[in-house]
Amino acid sequence: MSGRVIVVGSVNIDLVARVPHLPRPGETVTGGSYERHHGGKGGNQAVAAARLRRPTLFIGAAGDDTFEKEVRRALMSERVDVSMMASLPGQATGVALILVDATGENQIAVVPGANGAIETGYVRDCLARLGPLSGDVLLVCNEVPLHVVREALVCGHAAGATTILNPAPATGIGRSIFGLADIVTPNRTELATLLETEADRTGRQAESAAADAAVRAKVLMDAGSDGPGVRKAAIVTLGASGVVVLERPDSGLGAVSAAAGERAESCEDADGLAAGISAGTPSAASGVGPSRDGRLRVWEVPANRVDTIDTTGAGDAFCGALAAALAEGRPLAEAVKRAVAAGALATTRVGAREGMPSAAELTAFLAARQIGSSA
């Protein structure tokens, strides 16, 4: 399989003012500096995939203002296909207004503009025009309306794509949406929000925040009273602690491979998993899942150690790289390893898109880690 990455999501202009201190209500603060960046999780993730040499197409919307040309040119310069990015009359291009003080504290106001006005029918028609999507990966984030997220996942699956939901932000996402995705990629905070939403709707008590991430993420994989769980895998990103993956053995995403560099265990072996608790390996014995019927495989990929400068965009780099690797036909274990490395590299530079690694940078980084681990 060697397919495309198709991103359905948001595109923004980030307007950043660095000020001596954050203003109180009614206060005007002068001084500091001003910067303008390209953002939006959808645009960032499309750039991350395109830099890894995957054919990448972006489906979303900008306004009919001067920012529209700017965001379109920025994506095109990264070789992202923007032929299906709409320009909506009467709408503004999405903007994020960001104030940052001398200590790094910030205040952020996001005006969705066209991102919030994109229509379900438009996304449905775009995906229909692309035809069969077998071999392609559809990556959807939640900075567009929930009904658009849902429609994209339904249409992508029906057309044969592997569908990834990045539930960022996770507000409002329930089982009726995440249960439509093949893969879900929350971070620790987003996982907590998903479980709180699940608990509110079902009355089921949410797992304690102190519980192992794999224990908590298993709720996303289980069927619930209002629908099925995630179809194939849940991948929880844990920052400097790496990621934990829960995968169905019949996912079709490739077997867990020791060659991929992760420490892997199967829920079929409860005794073996229990032995890994002290090392931080997710364990069936600690409640991750069934220990005998083989419904889930659970494993960890540790974070790569780098000199972190700015974590902005690391999650977007992870998602874009994951989609790119799966579109290349790589098995899930290898795709996750590459995504973790891309996310780590993204933290070594200031800015979101500025830190997204190229294919050459990612290859060199992985090769150096391989040499270091074998020395």
C-alpha positions as CSV (number, residue, x, y, z in Angstrom):
1,M,0.0,0.0,0.0
2,S,1.3,3.5,-0.9
3,G,-1.4,6.0,-0.5
4,R,-2.2,9.6,0.2
5,V,-2.8,11.5,3.5
6,I,-6.1,13.4,3.4
7,V,-6.6,15.9,6.2
8,V,-9.9,17.3,7.2
9,G,-9.5,20.1,9.7
10,S,-8.7,23.7,10.5
11,V,-6.3,26.3,9.2
12,N,-5.6,29.5,11.1
13,I,-3.3,32.6,11.3
14,D,-1.7,32.9,14.7
15,L,-1.2,36.5,15.8
16,V,1.2,36.5,18.8
17,A,2.1,39.5,21.0
18,R,4.9,39.0,23.5
19,V,4.2,41.5,26.3
20,P,5.8,42.4,29.7
21,H,2.8,41.1,31.5
22,L,-0.7,39.9,30.7
23,P,-3.3,42.6,30.9
24,R,-5.9,42.7,33.6
25,P,-9.5,43.5,32.6
26,G,-9.6,47.0,31.1
27,E,-5.8,47.4,31.2
28,T,-3.7,48.3,28.1
29,V,-0.2,46.9,28.1
30,T,2.3,48.4,25.7
31,G,5.8,47.2,24.6
32,G,6.9,43.8,23.6
33,S,7.0,42.3,20.1
34,Y,4.6,40.9,17.5
35,E,4.8,37.8,15.4
36,R,2.5,36.1,12.8
37,H,2.5,32.4,12.3
38,H,0.6,29.8,10.3
39,G,-1.4,27.4,12.4
40,G,-4.6,25.4,12.8
41,K,-4.2,21.7,13.7
42,G,-5.4,20.6,10.3
43,G,-2.9,22.7,8.4
44,N,-0.1,21.8,10.8
45,Q,-0.8,18.1,10.4
46,A,-1.0,18.3,6.6
47,V,2.4,20.0,6.6
48,A,3.9,17.4,8.9
49,A,2.8,14.6,6.5
50,A,3.8,16.5,3.4
51,R,7.3,17.1,4.7
52,L,7.7,13.3,5.0
53,R,7.1,13.1,1.2
54,R,3.6,11.7,1.3
55,P,1.1,13.1,-1.2
56,T,-1.1,15.2,1.1
57,L,-4.4,16.9,0.4
58,F,-6.2,19.3,2.8
59,I,-10.0,19.7,3.0
60,G,-11.1,22.7,5.0
61,A,-12.1,26.3,4.7
62,A,-10.7,29.9,4.8
63,G,-12.5,33.1,4.6
64,D,-12.7,35.6,1.7
65,D,-10.2,38.0,3.3
66,T,-6.5,38.8,2.8
67,F,-5.5,36.0,5.2
68,E,-7.1,33.4,2.8
69,K,-4.4,33.9,0.2
70,E,-1.7,33.8,2.8
71,V,-2.8,30.5,4.3
72,R,-3.3,29.0,0.9
73,R,0.2,30.0,-0.3
74,A,1.7,28.7,2.9
75,L,0.2,25.2,2.5
76,M,1.1,25.2,-1.2
77,S,4.7,26.0,-0.5
78,E,4.8,22.8,1.6
79,R,3.5,20.8,-1.4
80,V,0.1,20.3,0.2
81,D,-2.8,20.0,-2.3
82,V,-5.3,22.8,-1.4
83,S,-7.6,22.3,-4.4
84,M,-10.3,21.3,-1.9
85,M,-9.8,24.2,0.5
86,A,-12.9,26.3,0.2
87,S,-13.0,30.1,0.4
88,L,-16.3,31.0,2.2
89,P,-17.9,34.3,1.2
90,G,-18.7,36.5,4.2
91,Q,-16.5,34.6,6.5
92,A,-13.1,35.5,8.1
93,T,-10.2,33.1,8.0
94,G,-9.7,31.5,11.4
95,V,-7.3,33.4,13.7
96,A,-5.8,32.8,17.1
97,L,-5.0,35.9,19.2
98,I,-2.2,35.0,21.6
99,L,-0.6,37.1,24.4
100,V,2.5,35.7,26.0
101,D,4.2,37.3,29.0
102,A,7.8,37.3,30.1
103,T,7.4,34.1,32.1
104,G,5.8,32.2,29.2
105,E,2.2,32.4,30.6
106,N,-0.3,33.1,27.9
107,Q,-3.9,34.1,27.1
108,I,-5.4,32.7,23.9
109,A,-8.6,33.6,22.1
110,V,-9.5,31.6,19.0
111,V,-12.0,32.9,16.4
112,P,-12.8,29.9,14.2
113,G,-14.3,31.9,11.4
114,A,-14.5,29.8,8.3
115,N,-13.3,26.7,10.2
116,G,-16.6,26.8,12.1
117,A,-18.7,27.5,9.0
118,I,-17.6,24.6,6.8
119,E,-20.6,22.4,5.8
120,T,-21.1,18.7,6.0
121,G,-22.2,18.5,2.4
122,Y,-19.0,20.2,1.2
123,V,-16.8,17.7,3.0
124,R,-19.0,14.8,1.8
125,D,-18.8,16.0,-1.8
126,C,-15.0,16.5,-1.7
127,L,-14.4,12.9,-0.4
128,A,-16.9,11.5,-3.0
129,R,-14.9,13.3,-5.8
130,L,-11.7,11.6,-4.7
131,G,-13.3,8.2,-5.4
132,P,-12.1,4.9,-3.7
133,L,-9.7,5.7,-0.9
134,S,-8.3,2.2,-0.3
135,G,-4.6,2.7,0.7
136,D,-5.2,6.3,1.8
137,V,-5.2,7.6,5.3
138,L,-7.9,10.1,6.4
139,L,-6.8,12.3,9.3
140,V,-9.5,14.4,11.1
141,C,-9.1,16.8,14.0
142,N,-11.9,18.5,16.0
143,E,-11.3,22.2,15.2
144,V,-14.2,22.0,12.8
145,P,-17.8,21.3,13.7
146,L,-18.6,17.9,15.2
147,H,-21.1,17.0,12.5
148,V,-18.3,17.6,9.9
149,V,-15.9,15.4,11.9
150,R,-18.6,12.6,12.0
151,E,-19.4,12.9,8.3
152,A,-15.7,12.8,7.3
153,L,-15.1,9.6,9.4
154,V,-18.3,7.9,8.0
155,C,-17.4,8.8,4.4
156,G,-13.7,8.0,4.7
157,H,-14.5,4.5,6.1
158,A,-17.1,3.8,3.5
159,A,-14.6,4.7,0.8
160,G,-11.9,2.3,2.2
161,A,-9.6,4.8,3.9
162,T,-7.8,4.1,7.2
163,T,-9.4,6.8,9.4
164,I,-7.6,8.6,12.3
165,L,-9.4,10.9,14.7
166,N,-7.2,13.4,16.6
167,P,-9.6,14.5,19.3
168,A,-8.1,17.9,19.8
169,P,-9.9,19.6,21.3
170,A,-11.8,16.7,22.9
171,T,-14.8,18.7,24.1
172,G,-18.1,17.2,23.0
173,I,-16.7,14.0,21.4
174,G,-18.6,10.9,22.5
175,R,-18.7,7.3,21.4
176,S,-21.0,8.1,18.5
177,I,-17.9,9.9,17.0
178,F,-14.8,8.2,18.3
179,G,-16.4,4.8,17.7
180,L,-16.4,5.6,13.9
181,A,-12.6,5.9,13.8
182,D,-10.1,3.2,13.1
183,I,-7.5,5.0,15.2
184,V,-7.9,7.6,17.9
185,T,-4.9,9.7,19.2
186,P,-5.6,11.6,22.4
187,N,-3.1,13.1,24.7
188,R,-3.4,12.6,28.4
189,T,-5.7,15.6,28.9
190,E,-7.9,14.8,25.9
191,L,-8.2,11.2,27.1
192,A,-9.5,12.5,30.4
193,T,-12.1,14.7,28.6
194,L,-13.3,11.8,26.5
195,L,-13.8,9.6,29.6
196,E,-15.6,12.4,31.4
197,T,-17.9,12.8,28.5
198,E,-18.5,9.1,28.4
199,A,-19.2,9.0,32.1
200,D,-21.6,12.0,31.9
201,R,-23.6,10.3,29.1
202,T,-23.7,6.7,30.5
203,G,-23.5,7.1,34.2
204,R,-20.5,4.9,34.2
205,Q,-17.8,5.9,36.7
206,A,-14.7,7.3,35.0
207,E,-11.4,5.6,35.7
208,S,-9.3,7.6,38.3
209,A,-6.9,10.1,36.8
210,A,-4.2,8.2,38.7
211,A,-4.9,5.0,36.8
212,D,-2.5,3.7,34.1
213,A,-3.2,5.4,30.7
214,A,-3.8,2.0,29.1
215,V,-6.3,1.1,31.8
216,R,-8.2,4.4,31.0
217,A,-7.9,4.1,27.3
218,K,-9.4,0.6,27.2
219,V,-12.8,2.3,27.8
220,L,-12.4,3.8,24.3
221,M,-11.9,0.3,22.8
222,D,-14.8,-1.4,24.6
223,A,-18.4,-1.3,23.3
224,G,-20.7,0.9,25.3
225,S,-24.4,1.4,25.7
226,D,-24.4,4.0,22.9
227,G,-22.2,2.4,20.4
228,P,-19.0,0.4,19.6
229,G,-15.5,1.3,20.5
230,V,-12.6,2.5,18.4
231,R,-12.3,0.1,15.5
232,K,-8.6,-0.7,15.5
233,A,-6.3,1.1,17.9
234,A,-6.1,3.8,20.6
235,I,-2.8,5.6,20.8
236,V,-2.3,7.8,23.9
237,T,0.5,10.4,23.7
238,L,2.1,11.0,27.1
239,G,4.7,13.7,26.3
240,A,8.1,12.9,27.8
241,S,6.8,9.5,28.9
242,G,6.2,8.4,25.3
243,V,3.0,6.7,24.1
244,V,0.9,3.7,25.0
245,V,-0.9,1.8,22.2
246,L,-3.9,-0.5,22.5
247,E,-4.5,-2.5,19.3
248,R,-7.0,-5.2,18.2
249,P,-5.1,-8.2,17.0
250,D,-7.4,-8.3,13.9
251,S,-6.8,-4.7,13.1
252,G,-5.0,-5.4,9.8
253,L,-2.5,-2.7,10.8
254,G,0.5,-5.1,11.0
255,A,1.8,-7.3,13.8
256,V,3.6,-5.8,16.7
257,S,7.2,-6.0,15.7
258,A,10.2,-6.2,18.0
259,A,12.2,-4.7,15.1
260,A,10.2,-1.5,15.4
261,G,12.0,-0.8,18.7
262,E,9.1,-0.8,21.1
263,R,8.7,-2.9,24.2
264,A,5.6,-4.9,23.4
265,E,3.4,-7.3,25.3
266,S,0.2,-9.1,24.4
267,C,-2.9,-9.2,26.6
268,E,-3.0,-12.9,25.9
269,D,-0.2,-13.4,28.4
270,A,-1.3,-12.0,31.8
271,D,1.6,-13.3,33.7
272,G,4.1,-11.8,31.4
273,L,2.4,-8.4,31.5
274,A,2.2,-8.5,35.2
275,A,5.9,-8.9,35.4
276,G,6.3,-5.6,33.4
277,I,4.3,-3.4,35.8
278,S,7.4,-2.2,37.6
279,A,9.0,-1.2,34.3
280,G,6.0,0.7,33.3
281,T,4.7,-1.7,30.7
282,P,0.8,-1.7,30.5
283,S,-0.5,-4.7,32.2
284,A,-3.6,-6.9,31.8
285,A,-3.1,-7.8,35.4
286,S,-3.6,-4.1,36.3
287,G,-6.8,-4.0,34.5
288,V,-5.8,-3.0,30.9
289,G,-7.9,-5.7,29.3
290,P,-8.7,-9.3,28.8
291,S,-5.8,-11.5,29.7
292,R,-6.8,-14.7,27.8
293,D,-9.2,-13.9,25.0
294,G,-6.7,-11.8,23.0
295,R,-9.0,-8.9,22.3
296,L,-6.2,-6.3,22.7
297,R,-2.5,-6.0,22.4
298,V,-1.0,-3.3,24.6
299,W,2.5,-1.9,24.3
300,E,4.6,1.2,24.9
301,V,7.0,3.3,22.8
302,P,9.4,5.4,25.0
303,A,10.0,9.0,24.2
304,N,13.2,10.0,22.4
305,R,15.5,12.2,24.5
306,V,16.2,15.5,22.8
307,D,17.0,19.1,23.9
308,T,13.5,20.4,24.0
309,I,13.0,24.1,23.2
310,D,9.3,24.4,22.4
311,T,6.6,21.8,22.6
312,T,4.2,23.7,20.4
313,G,3.1,21.5,17.5
314,A,4.6,18.3,18.8
315,G,1.2,16.6,18.8
316,D,0.5,17.7,15.3
317,A,3.9,16.4,14.1
318,F,3.1,13.1,15.7
319,C,-0.3,12.8,14.0
320,G,1.0,13.8,10.6
321,A,3.9,11.5,10.8
322,L,1.7,8.6,11.9
323,A,-0.7,9.2,9.0
324,A,2.3,9.4,6.5
325,A,3.8,6.2,7.7
326,L,0.6,4.3,7.6
327,A,-0.1,5.7,4.1
328,E,3.4,4.3,3.1
329,G,2.2,0.9,4.1
330,R,4.3,0.6,7.3
331,P,2.9,-1.6,10.1
332,L,1.4,0.3,13.1
333,A,4.3,-0.4,15.4
334,E,6.8,1.1,13.0
335,A,4.5,4.0,12.2
336,V,4.1,4.8,15.9
337,K,7.9,4.7,16.4
338,R,8.4,7.2,13.5
339,A,5.6,9.4,14.8
340,V,7.2,9.5,18.3
341,A,10.5,10.5,16.7
342,A,8.8,13.2,14.6
343,G,7.1,14.6,17.7
344,A,10.4,14.7,19.5
345,L,12.2,16.5,16.7
346,A,9.4,19.1,16.5
347,T,10.3,20.2,20.1
348,T,13.9,21.1,19.1
349,R,12.8,24.3,17.3
350,V,10.6,27.2,18.2
351,G,7.2,27.3,16.6
352,A,4.6,24.7,15.4
353,R,5.2,24.2,11.6
354,E,8.8,25.5,11.9
355,G,9.7,22.4,13.9
356,M,8.1,19.8,11.6
357,P,10.9,17.5,10.5
358,S,11.7,16.7,6.8
359,A,12.0,13.1,5.6
360,A,15.8,13.3,5.6
361,E,15.9,14.7,9.1
362,L,13.6,12.0,10.4
363,T,15.6,9.2,8.7
364,A,18.9,10.6,10.1
365,F,17.4,10.9,13.6
366,L,16.1,7.3,13.6
367,A,19.4,6.0,12.1
368,A,21.4,7.7,14.8
369,R,19.2,6.3,17.5
370,Q,19.5,2.8,16.0
371,I,23.3,3.1,16.0
372,G,23.3,4.4,19.6
373,S,21.1,1.6,20.8
374,S,23.3,-1.1,19.3
375,A,26.6,0.4,20.5
